[in-house]
Amino acid sequence: MFAGQRVLVTGAGVTGRSVAAALLGMGARVTVTDADPERLVGFDPAVTLVPGLAAVPDGTDLVVTSPGWGPTNPLLTAAAMAGVEVIGDVELAWRVARRPTWLAVTGTNGKTTTIGMLEAVLNAAGLDAVACGNVGLPVIDAVLAGHRVLAVELSSFQLHWQSSLRPKASVVLNVAEDHLDWHGSLDDYAAAKGKIYAGAEVAVFNADDVWSTLLSAGHGDRVGFTLDEPGDHRFGIVDGWLVDGDEQLAEVSDVPAPGLHNVANALAAAALARVLGVPAEAVRDGLRVFRPGDHRAVLVGEWNGVRYVNDSKATNPHAAASSLGAYSSVVWLVGGQLKGASIDDLVAEAVARLRGVVLMGADSDVISASLARHAPQVPTHRVGPGDDDPMMAAVRAASSMARPGDVVLLAPAAASFDMFRNYAKRGEAFAAAVKRLHGVA
């Protein structure tokens, strides 16, 4: 399909490297560009490497962009103006091989947890299934490896750059303000999420989320899930059981992650798996063996009656709201880059459970102003830019506010790039600081 084509790959990260290798293996003539020359190392010698490319090379047949490259990027804009098609890695993977069954998941929050649950359930049913996409393993690698079922996590960025994906079943878990700096508006962000339903045989939707319900309308066979009794929907909760109609699938206690939002994730995973005829016992067994990923509501430890929980993956207000809602009394570590999202509703809803707040990062002023409006009685501490070890300072301040029975919770509601390489590094810094504070090696 791509033999002899001149393909420009933009971005030399994990996705770009997999895309370049796959295209080269299919006989394409590949050029890779990245703004950072240090990332352009370790490629096959047959790949042409050009740092900071400003124009599309003459004769380029196709551009495959990495998810983080936005539609207003000058190089991608120039490609479009020149009539060169721009696609993403998901679109490429779909065009390469359509034999696998795709089960696709997107949403502002819960994607990775749902995909992990789905993979565990499918494997418990004896299916050759793998989690891929935005979750870590590039989807092009999963396709070329020959797996029969793909549990595909898709970001709004990836969905923006695809046009022909036709999954067996797909779901939008939820939509809330996030990545508005990339998409421009909530409507455009939601529209990108909604592209996951185009052509899906089965549209699974969250009946408790307005956006999920609206976006799924008119697409395929619709299957709803809710945290209430199913009613008009197939999946829900009855007497402590996750149910598919009248059939019990698993007990709520089988969901190994705190919070009702994770019960909703489990229902979504079950609904997708049941499209393939997975039996109830596989849903139960898969949920029981699933373990949440790193930096997702992970208990670092407990000292003097205070629990320390790392939820660095809560990178937007919607995720932080779910995280805060799992605990009754919290000292909250919050801050970073809000990406254009408002935090007022989150603060107003959380005020009753806040013992104290520790602010850090680029948008501390915005969060501080919201706290002053909605939670003026809650003690706050701001980590200053002069602190040599800001996370240690934050943990020390939070610990001084906490009382037995409290949770010191890192749920930043913001991206990490102002202070850390990514959310994982932020979570690692939190866990390390907690352990150092309590004398644990």
One Martini backbone bead per residue (centre of mass of N, CA, C, O) as a GRO file, in nm:
protein
  441
    1MET     BB    1   0.055   0.063  -0.020
    2PHE     BB    2   0.351   0.232   0.051
    3ALA     BB    3   0.518   0.169  -0.179
    4GLY     BB    4   0.726   0.444  -0.277
    5GLN     BB    5   0.640   0.643  -0.080
    6ARG     BB    6   0.643   0.975   0.040
    7VAL     BB    7   0.702   1.011   0.393
    8LEU     BB    8   0.608   1.229   0.655
    9VAL     BB    9   0.730   1.245   0.989
   10THR     BB   10   0.593   1.397   1.280
   11GLY     BB   11   0.781   1.311   1.518
   12ALA     BB   12   1.027   1.141   1.759
   13GLY     BB   13   0.874   0.960   1.926
   14VAL     BB   14   0.719   0.678   1.989
   15THR     BB   15   0.522   0.702   1.752
   16GLY     BB   16   0.719   0.793   1.526
   17ARG     BB   17   0.899   0.542   1.535
   18SER     BB   18   0.684   0.331   1.465
   19VAL     BB   19   0.592   0.455   1.200
   20ALA     BB   20   0.864   0.454   1.051
   21ALA     BB   21   0.915   0.148   1.068
   22ALA     BB   22   0.656   0.057   0.925
   23LEU     BB   23   0.697   0.209   0.656
   24LEU     BB   24   0.968   0.087   0.586
   25GLY     BB   25   0.859  -0.213   0.583
   26MET     BB   26   0.654  -0.111   0.329
   27GLY     BB   27   0.850   0.076   0.129
   28ALA     BB   28   0.895   0.349   0.222
   29ARG     BB   29   0.988   0.694   0.204
   30VAL     BB   30   1.146   0.831   0.493
   31THR     BB   31   1.070   1.123   0.689
   32VAL     BB   32   1.204   1.294   0.980
   33THR     BB   33   1.070   1.532   1.217
   34ASP     BB   34   1.208   1.771   1.467
   35ALA     BB   35   1.271   2.027   1.690
   36ASP     BB   36   1.456   1.807   1.832
   37PRO     BB   37   1.762   1.681   1.753
   38GLU     BB   38   1.797   1.466   1.993
   39ARG     BB   39   1.555   1.276   1.878
   40LEU     BB   40   1.735   1.210   1.606
   41VAL     BB   41   1.790   0.903   1.717
   42GLY     BB   42   1.804   0.556   1.625
   43PHE     BB   43   1.756   0.526   1.334
   44ASP     BB   44   1.729   0.414   1.045
   45PRO     BB   45   1.939   0.481   0.781
   46ALA     BB   46   1.689   0.507   0.569
   47VAL     BB   47   1.621   0.753   0.728
   48THR     BB   48   1.530   1.080   0.700
   49LEU     BB   49   1.681   1.355   0.882
   50VAL     BB   50   1.499   1.665   0.994
   51PRO     BB   51   1.540   1.940   1.161
   52GLY     BB   52   1.299   2.175   1.170
   53LEU     BB   53   1.087   2.159   0.960
   54ALA     BB   54   0.913   2.411   0.743
   55ALA     BB   55   0.871   2.221   0.487
   56VAL     BB   56   0.746   2.036   0.242
   57PRO     BB   57   0.869   1.814   0.058
   58ASP     BB   58   0.911   1.740  -0.242
   59GLY     BB   59   0.689   1.473  -0.323
   60THR     BB   60   0.495   1.441  -0.104
   61ASP     BB   61   0.229   1.208  -0.022
   62LEU     BB   62   0.258   1.200   0.309
   63VAL     BB   63   0.137   1.274   0.643
   64VAL     BB   64   0.254   1.167   0.970
   65THR     BB   65   0.132   1.246   1.283
   66SER     BB   66   0.167   1.326   1.590
   67PRO     BB   67  -0.058   1.396   1.839
   68GLY     BB   68   0.075   1.678   1.949
   69TRP     BB   69   0.016   1.792   1.673
   70GLY     BB   70  -0.139   2.060   1.568
   71PRO     BB   71  -0.343   2.216   1.324
   72THR     BB   72  -0.156   2.497   1.351
   73ASN     BB   73   0.083   2.389   1.244
   74PRO     BB   74   0.277   2.505   0.993
   75LEU     BB   75   0.348   2.235   0.853
   76LEU     BB   76   0.056   2.121   0.837
   77THR     BB   77  -0.064   2.361   0.690
   78ALA     BB   78   0.120   2.341   0.441
   79ALA     BB   79   0.028   2.062   0.355
   80ALA     BB   80  -0.269   2.127   0.307
   81MET     BB   81  -0.215   2.358   0.095
   82ALA     BB   82  -0.057   2.137  -0.093
   83GLY     BB   83  -0.241   1.862  -0.086
   84VAL     BB   84  -0.144   1.702   0.167
   85GLU     BB   85  -0.201   1.444   0.351
   86VAL     BB   86  -0.317   1.426   0.696
   87ILE     BB   87  -0.226   1.191   0.945
   88GLY     BB   88  -0.241   0.943   1.182
   89ASP     BB   89  -0.163   0.653   1.347
   90VAL     BB   90  -0.451   0.535   1.342
   91GLU     BB   91  -0.510   0.561   1.043
   92LEU     BB   92  -0.273   0.392   0.953
   93ALA     BB   93  -0.351   0.128   1.100
   94TRP     BB   94  -0.622   0.089   0.957
   95ARG     BB   95  -0.502   0.074   0.662
   96VAL     BB   96  -0.316  -0.170   0.699
   97ALA     BB   97  -0.526  -0.333   0.910
   98ARG     BB   98  -0.865  -0.488   0.956
   99ARG     BB   99  -0.876  -0.768   1.103
  100PRO     BB  100  -0.902  -0.663   1.363
  101THR     BB  101  -1.065  -0.605   1.658
  102TRP     BB  102  -1.215  -0.301   1.757
  103LEU     BB  103  -1.189  -0.138   2.082
  104ALA     BB  104  -1.298   0.190   2.171
  105VAL     BB  105  -1.148   0.458   2.380
  106THR     BB  106  -1.280   0.754   2.533
  107GLY     BB  107  -1.203   1.055   2.725
  108THR     BB  108  -1.114   1.257   2.970
  109ASN     BB  109  -1.164   1.010   3.171
  110GLY     BB  110  -1.057   0.660   3.218
  111LYS     BB  111  -0.917   0.522   2.979
  112THR     BB  112  -0.686   0.344   3.098
  113THR     BB  113  -0.858   0.186   3.297
  114THR     BB  114  -1.059   0.068   3.093
  115ILE     BB  115  -0.853  -0.074   2.914
  116GLY     BB  116  -0.739  -0.257   3.136
  117MET     BB  117  -1.004  -0.398   3.199
  118LEU     BB  118  -1.063  -0.501   2.915
  119GLU     BB  119  -0.814  -0.673   2.878
  120ALA     BB  120  -0.867  -0.859   3.124
  121VAL     BB  121  -1.139  -0.969   3.026
  122LEU     BB  122  -1.050  -1.085   2.752
  123ASN     BB  123  -0.834  -1.275   2.868
  124ALA     BB  124  -1.032  -1.434   3.054
  125ALA     BB  125  -1.179  -1.536   2.774
  126GLY     BB  126  -0.926  -1.619   2.570
  127LEU     BB  127  -0.829  -1.372   2.421
  128ASP     BB  128  -0.639  -1.200   2.171
  129ALA     BB  129  -0.543  -0.929   2.365
  130VAL     BB  130  -0.464  -0.566   2.346
  131ALA     BB  131  -0.328  -0.284   2.468
  132CYS     BB  132  -0.355   0.042   2.301
  133GLY     BB  133  -0.213   0.343   2.208
  134ASN     BB  134  -0.228   0.586   2.449
  135VAL     BB  135  -0.122   0.366   2.669
  136GLY     BB  136   0.174   0.288   2.484
  137LEU     BB  137   0.112   0.093   2.264
  138PRO     BB  138   0.126   0.119   1.954
  139VAL     BB  139  -0.108   0.047   1.718
  140ILE     BB  140   0.082  -0.043   1.488
  141ASP     BB  141   0.217  -0.268   1.653
  142ALA     BB  142  -0.038  -0.436   1.712
  143VAL     BB  143  -0.114  -0.493   1.421
  144LEU     BB  144   0.162  -0.624   1.325
  145ALA     BB  145   0.144  -0.859   1.551
  146GLY     BB  146  -0.163  -0.996   1.517
  147HIS     BB  147  -0.387  -0.924   1.688
  148ARG     BB  148  -0.734  -0.984   1.725
  149VAL     BB  149  -0.765  -0.777   1.973
  150LEU     BB  150  -0.830  -0.424   2.027
  151ALA     BB  151  -0.757  -0.208   2.297
  152VAL     BB  152  -0.829   0.133   2.229
  153GLU     BB  153  -0.671   0.422   2.308
  154LEU     BB  154  -0.811   0.759   2.258
  155SER     BB  155  -0.738   1.064   2.177
  156SER     BB  156  -0.824   1.368   2.058
  157PHE     BB  157  -0.582   1.389   1.873
  158GLN     BB  158  -0.614   1.120   1.721
  159LEU     BB  159  -0.907   1.173   1.623
  160HIS     BB  160  -0.855   1.424   1.451
  161TRP     BB  161  -0.650   1.238   1.244
  162GLN     BB  162  -0.914   1.077   1.168
  163SER     BB  163  -1.162   0.907   0.919
  164SER     BB  164  -1.195   0.554   0.892
  165LEU     BB  165  -1.278   0.441   1.147
  166ARG     BB  166  -1.424   0.095   1.235
  167PRO     BB  167  -1.547  -0.017   1.500
  168LYS     BB  168  -1.715  -0.245   1.674
  169ALA     BB  169  -1.666  -0.066   1.942
  170SER     BB  170  -1.759   0.233   2.135
  171VAL     BB  171  -1.644   0.503   2.371
  172VAL     BB  172  -1.764   0.774   2.571
  173LEU     BB  173  -1.721   0.840   2.895
  174ASN     BB  174  -1.644   1.160   2.884
  175VAL     BB  175  -1.691   1.530   2.917
  176ALA     BB  176  -1.445   1.788   2.968
  177GLU     BB  177  -1.242   2.024   3.035
  178ASP     BB  178  -0.979   2.004   2.783
  179HIS     BB  179  -0.748   2.103   2.564
  180LEU     BB  180  -0.821   2.405   2.470
  181ASP     BB  181  -0.540   2.492   2.356
  182TRP     BB  182  -0.572   2.288   2.105
  183HIS     BB  183  -0.889   2.312   2.006
  184GLY     BB  184  -1.035   2.606   2.132
  185SER     BB  185  -1.291   2.424   2.231
  186LEU     BB  186  -1.533   2.229   2.362
  187ASP     BB  187  -1.674   2.154   2.099
  188ASP     BB  188  -1.418   2.055   1.948
  189TYR     BB  189  -1.336   1.846   2.153
  190ALA     BB  190  -1.600   1.678   2.140
  191ALA     BB  191  -1.591   1.619   1.837
  192ALA     BB  192  -1.338   1.448   1.849
  193LYS     BB  193  -1.451   1.232   2.034
  194GLY     BB  194  -1.705   1.158   1.847
  195LYS     BB  195  -1.541   1.008   1.613
  196ILE     BB  196  -1.554   0.716   1.746
  197TYR     BB  197  -1.858   0.655   1.627
  198ALA     BB  198  -1.781   0.642   1.342
  199GLY     BB  199  -1.890   0.329   1.221
  200ALA     BB  200  -1.991   0.192   1.458
  201GLU     BB  201  -2.171  -0.076   1.551
  202VAL     BB  202  -2.126   0.008   1.863
  203ALA     BB  203  -2.266   0.248   2.097
  204VAL     BB  204  -2.122   0.335   2.384
  205PHE     BB  205  -2.279   0.491   2.677
  206ASN     BB  206  -2.308   0.751   2.917
  207ALA     BB  207  -2.601   0.823   3.084
  208ASP     BB  208  -2.450   1.034   3.299
  209ASP     BB  209  -2.350   1.180   3.029
  210VAL     BB  210  -2.423   1.422   2.813
  211TRP     BB  211  -2.208   1.397   2.589
  212SER     BB  212  -2.217   1.094   2.539
  213THR     BB  213  -2.515   1.088   2.459
  214LEU     BB  214  -2.501   1.289   2.221
  215LEU     BB  215  -2.264   1.164   2.047
  216SER     BB  216  -2.418   0.875   2.005
  217ALA     BB  217  -2.628   0.978   1.839
  218GLY     BB  218  -2.694   0.788   1.546
  219HIS     BB  219  -2.494   0.539   1.631
  220GLY     BB  220  -2.578   0.265   1.583
  221ASP     BB  221  -2.587   0.057   1.842
  222ARG     BB  222  -2.715   0.143   2.150
  223VAL     BB  223  -2.532   0.139   2.472
  224GLY     BB  224  -2.604   0.170   2.809
  225PHE     BB  225  -2.472   0.326   3.113
  226THR     BB  226  -2.509   0.310   3.483
  227LEU     BB  227  -2.511   0.378   3.839
  228ASP     BB  228  -2.780   0.277   3.816
  229GLU     BB  229  -3.040   0.144   3.734
  230PRO     BB  230  -3.092   0.067   3.413
  231GLY     BB  231  -3.365   0.056   3.281
  232ASP     BB  232  -3.317   0.163   2.953
  233HIS     BB  233  -3.057   0.010   3.017
  234ARG     BB  234  -2.827  -0.251   3.030
  235PHE     BB  235  -2.624  -0.105   3.231
  236GLY     BB  236  -2.565  -0.154   3.594
  237ILE     BB  237  -2.696  -0.119   3.934
  238VAL     BB  238  -2.775  -0.404   4.161
  239ASP     BB  239  -2.724  -0.473   4.472
  240GLY     BB  240  -2.396  -0.455   4.413
  241TRP     BB  241  -2.427  -0.506   4.097
  242LEU     BB  242  -2.317  -0.578   3.791
  243VAL     BB  243  -2.528  -0.535   3.499
  244ASP     BB  244  -2.695  -0.723   3.227
  245GLY     BB  245  -2.974  -0.663   3.295
  246ASP     BB  246  -3.041  -0.973   3.454
  247GLU     BB  247  -2.727  -1.008   3.462
  248GLN     BB  248  -2.468  -1.100   3.654
  249LEU     BB  249  -2.119  -1.006   3.665
  250ALA     BB  250  -2.038  -0.822   3.928
  251GLU     BB  251  -1.911  -0.692   4.196
  252VAL     BB  252  -1.824  -0.394   4.319
  253SER     BB  253  -1.585  -0.526   4.490
  254ASP     BB  254  -1.425  -0.616   4.218
  255VAL     BB  255  -1.333  -0.326   4.202
  256PRO     BB  256  -0.976  -0.222   4.217
  257ALA     BB  257  -1.099   0.087   4.263
  258PRO     BB  258  -1.162   0.388   4.370
  259GLY     BB  259  -1.470   0.489   4.307
  260LEU     BB  260  -1.736   0.547   4.094
  261HIS     BB  261  -1.575   0.598   3.833
  262ASN     BB  262  -1.467   0.297   3.829
  263VAL     BB  263  -1.738   0.164   3.793
  264ALA     BB  264  -1.796   0.295   3.522
  265ASN     BB  265  -1.551   0.174   3.380
  266ALA     BB  266  -1.641  -0.121   3.420
  267LEU     BB  267  -1.902  -0.098   3.255
  268ALA     BB  268  -1.769  -0.022   2.989
  269ALA     BB  269  -1.594  -0.274   2.961
  270ALA     BB  270  -1.827  -0.476   2.969
  271ALA     BB  271  -1.983  -0.372   2.723
  272LEU     BB  272  -1.761  -0.423   2.515
  273ALA     BB  273  -1.715  -0.728   2.571
  274ARG     BB  274  -2.017  -0.822   2.516
  275VAL     BB  275  -2.010  -0.780   2.211
  276LEU     BB  276  -1.820  -1.058   2.203
  277GLY     BB  277  -1.951  -1.266   2.424
  278VAL     BB  278  -1.866  -1.236   2.704
  279PRO     BB  279  -1.872  -1.377   2.995
  280ALA     BB  280  -1.941  -1.310   3.318
  281GLU     BB  281  -1.688  -1.449   3.448
  282ALA     BB  282  -1.481  -1.271   3.292
  283VAL     BB  283  -1.553  -1.007   3.416
  284ARG     BB  284  -1.491  -1.084   3.704
  285ASP     BB  285  -1.197  -1.191   3.668
  286GLY     BB  286  -1.077  -0.937   3.535
  287LEU     BB  287  -1.134  -0.736   3.765
  288ARG     BB  288  -0.975  -0.888   3.990
  289VAL     BB  289  -0.682  -0.866   3.832
  290PHE     BB  290  -0.687  -0.582   3.813
  291ARG     BB  291  -0.454  -0.298   3.796
  292PRO     BB  292  -0.373  -0.003   3.848
  293GLY     BB  293  -0.192   0.234   3.748
  294ASP     BB  294   0.031   0.450   3.771
  295HIS     BB  295  -0.079   0.741   3.926
  296ARG     BB  296  -0.371   0.598   4.026
  297ALA     BB  297  -0.463   0.599   4.325
  298VAL     BB  298  -0.195   0.557   4.498
  299LEU     BB  299  -0.071   0.411   4.777
  300VAL     BB  300   0.210   0.502   4.953
  301GLY     BB  301   0.098   0.548   5.260
  302GLU     BB  302   0.097   0.523   5.631
  303TRP     BB  303   0.100   0.794   5.882
  304ASN     BB  304  -0.049   0.873   6.165
  305GLY     BB  305  -0.336   0.820   6.005
  306VAL     BB  306  -0.213   0.904   5.721
  307ARG     BB  307  -0.281   0.922   5.386
  308TYR     BB  308  -0.096   0.870   5.075
  309VAL     BB  309  -0.197   0.992   4.746
  310ASN     BB  310  -0.135   0.907   4.401
  311ASP     BB  311  -0.292   1.134   4.138
  312SER     BB  312  -0.128   1.256   3.884
  313LYS     BB  313  -0.338   1.179   3.646
  314ALA     BB  314  -0.497   1.435   3.745
  315THR     BB  315  -0.497   1.671   3.470
  316ASN     BB  316  -0.793   1.764   3.555
  317PRO     BB  317  -1.080   1.866   3.706
  318HIS     BB  318  -1.247   1.608   3.658
  319ALA     BB  319  -1.044   1.409   3.781
  320ALA     BB  320  -1.018   1.548   4.058
  321ALA     BB  321  -1.311   1.513   4.143
  322SER     BB  322  -1.307   1.206   4.159
  323SER     BB  323  -1.077   1.186   4.363
  324LEU     BB  324  -1.202   1.356   4.595
  325GLY     BB  325  -1.476   1.181   4.613
  326ALA     BB  326  -1.325   0.926   4.766
  327TYR     BB  327  -1.299   1.142   5.006
  328SER     BB  328  -1.369   1.317   5.317
  329SER     BB  329  -1.056   1.407   5.399
  330VAL     BB  330  -0.844   1.670   5.257
  331VAL     BB  331  -0.516   1.721   5.139
  332TRP     BB  332  -0.446   1.938   4.867
  333LEU     BB  333  -0.260   1.886   4.575
  334VAL     BB  334  -0.228   2.173   4.352
  335GLY     BB  335  -0.123   2.214   4.014
  336GLY     BB  336  -0.023   2.399   3.709
  337GLN     BB  337  -0.165   2.333   3.393
  338LEU     BB  338  -0.498   2.404   3.283
  339LYS     BB  339  -0.557   2.442   2.969
  340GLY     BB  340  -0.822   2.649   3.003
  341ALA     BB  341  -0.953   2.553   3.253
  342SER     BB  342  -1.191   2.543   3.493
  343ILE     BB  343  -1.204   2.542   3.875
  344ASP     BB  344  -1.463   2.635   4.027
  345ASP     BB  345  -1.646   2.382   4.050
  346LEU     BB  346  -1.449   2.208   4.204
  347VAL     BB  347  -1.413   2.382   4.456
  348ALA     BB  348  -1.714   2.405   4.536
  349GLU     BB  349  -1.755   2.086   4.567
  350ALA     BB  350  -1.492   2.032   4.774
  351VAL     BB  351  -1.498   2.206   5.039
  352ALA     BB  352  -1.615   1.993   5.255
  353ARG     BB  353  -1.328   1.803   5.218
  354LEU     BB  354  -1.128   2.034   5.312
  355ARG     BB  355  -0.848   2.082   5.516
  356GLY     BB  356  -0.641   2.154   5.275
  357VAL     BB  357  -0.406   2.358   5.067
  358VAL     BB  358  -0.162   2.301   4.804
  359LEU     BB  359   0.027   2.517   4.604
  360MET     BB  360   0.133   2.481   4.253
  361GLY     BB  361   0.257   2.644   3.993
  362ALA     BB  362   0.152   2.836   3.724
  363ASP     BB  363  -0.178   2.838   3.831
  364SER     BB  364  -0.200   2.946   4.131
  365ASP     BB  365  -0.360   3.210   4.103
  366VAL     BB  366  -0.622   3.086   3.995
  367ILE     BB  367  -0.672   2.894   4.235
  368SER     BB  368  -0.661   3.102   4.462
  369ALA     BB  369  -0.906   3.268   4.364
  370SER     BB  370  -1.109   3.036   4.388
  371LEU     BB  371  -1.072   2.988   4.691
  372ALA     BB  372  -1.155   3.275   4.779
  373ARG     BB  373  -1.452   3.242   4.670
  374HIS     BB  374  -1.527   2.921   4.780
  375ALA     BB  375  -1.274   2.874   5.025
  376PRO     BB  376  -1.177   3.085   5.261
  377GLN     BB  377  -1.154   2.874   5.520
  378VAL     BB  378  -0.923   2.731   5.382
  379PRO     BB  379  -0.623   2.628   5.421
  380THR     BB  380  -0.318   2.767   5.275
  381HIS     BB  381  -0.034   2.679   5.055
  382ARG     BB  382   0.250   2.820   4.891
  383VAL     BB  383   0.475   2.730   4.655
  384GLY     BB  384   0.764   2.862   4.582
  385PRO     BB  385   1.005   2.934   4.334
  386GLY     BB  386   1.254   2.908   4.557
  387ASP     BB  387   1.227   2.616   4.591
  388ASP     BB  388   1.440   2.354   4.560
  389ASP     BB  389   1.196   2.144   4.665
  390PRO     BB  390   0.874   2.162   4.594
  391MET     BB  391   0.759   1.882   4.675
  392MET     BB  392   0.868   1.874   4.960
  393ALA     BB  393   0.726   2.131   5.051
  394ALA     BB  394   0.439   2.029   4.995
  395VAL     BB  395   0.439   1.779   5.178
  396ARG     BB  396   0.510   1.920   5.440
  397ALA     BB  397   0.263   2.107   5.447
  398ALA     BB  398   0.045   1.886   5.433
  399SER     BB  399   0.127   1.728   5.687
  400SER     BB  400   0.074   1.969   5.889
  401MET     BB  401  -0.247   1.964   5.827
  402ALA     BB  402  -0.288   1.683   5.901
  403ARG     BB  403  -0.507   1.425   6.020
  404PRO     BB  404  -0.639   1.172   6.145
  405GLY     BB  405  -0.804   1.032   5.851
  406ASP     BB  406  -0.655   1.160   5.635
  407VAL     BB  407  -0.578   1.281   5.296
  408VAL     BB  408  -0.298   1.303   5.099
  409LEU     BB  409  -0.358   1.461   4.777
  410LEU     BB  410  -0.252   1.401   4.451
  411ALA     BB  411  -0.464   1.627   4.242
  412PRO     BB  412  -0.386   1.874   4.024
  413ALA     BB  413  -0.576   1.955   3.763
  414ALA     BB  414  -0.299   1.940   3.591
  415ALA     BB  415  -0.037   1.990   3.426
  416SER     BB  416   0.339   1.932   3.448
  417PHE     BB  417   0.541   2.103   3.249
  418ASP     BB  418   0.639   2.337   3.446
  419MET     BB  419   0.803   2.103   3.648
  420PHE     BB  420   0.769   1.842   3.461
  421ARG     BB  421   0.787   1.609   3.218
  422ASN     BB  422   0.548   1.452   3.371
  423TYR     BB  423   0.319   1.290   3.561
  424ALA     BB  424   0.513   1.067   3.654
  425LYS     BB  425   0.733   1.248   3.776
  426ARG     BB  426   0.546   1.380   3.979
  427GLY     BB  427   0.466   1.120   4.129
  428GLU     BB  428   0.753   1.036   4.208
  429ALA     BB  429   0.814   1.289   4.376
  430PHE     BB  430   0.594   1.245   4.583
  431ALA     BB  431   0.671   0.964   4.688
  432ALA     BB  432   0.960   1.043   4.771
  433ALA     BB  433   0.883   1.269   4.973
  434VAL     BB  434   0.715   1.101   5.165
  435LYS     BB  435   0.940   0.901   5.242
  436ARG     BB  436   1.145   1.106   5.347
  437LEU     BB  437   0.969   1.233   5.570
  438HIS     BB  438   0.941   0.915   5.700
  439GLY     BB  439   1.219   0.750   5.664
  440VAL     BB  440   1.204   0.615   5.373
  441ALA     BB  441   1.397   0.455   5.128
   0.00000   0.00000   0.00000
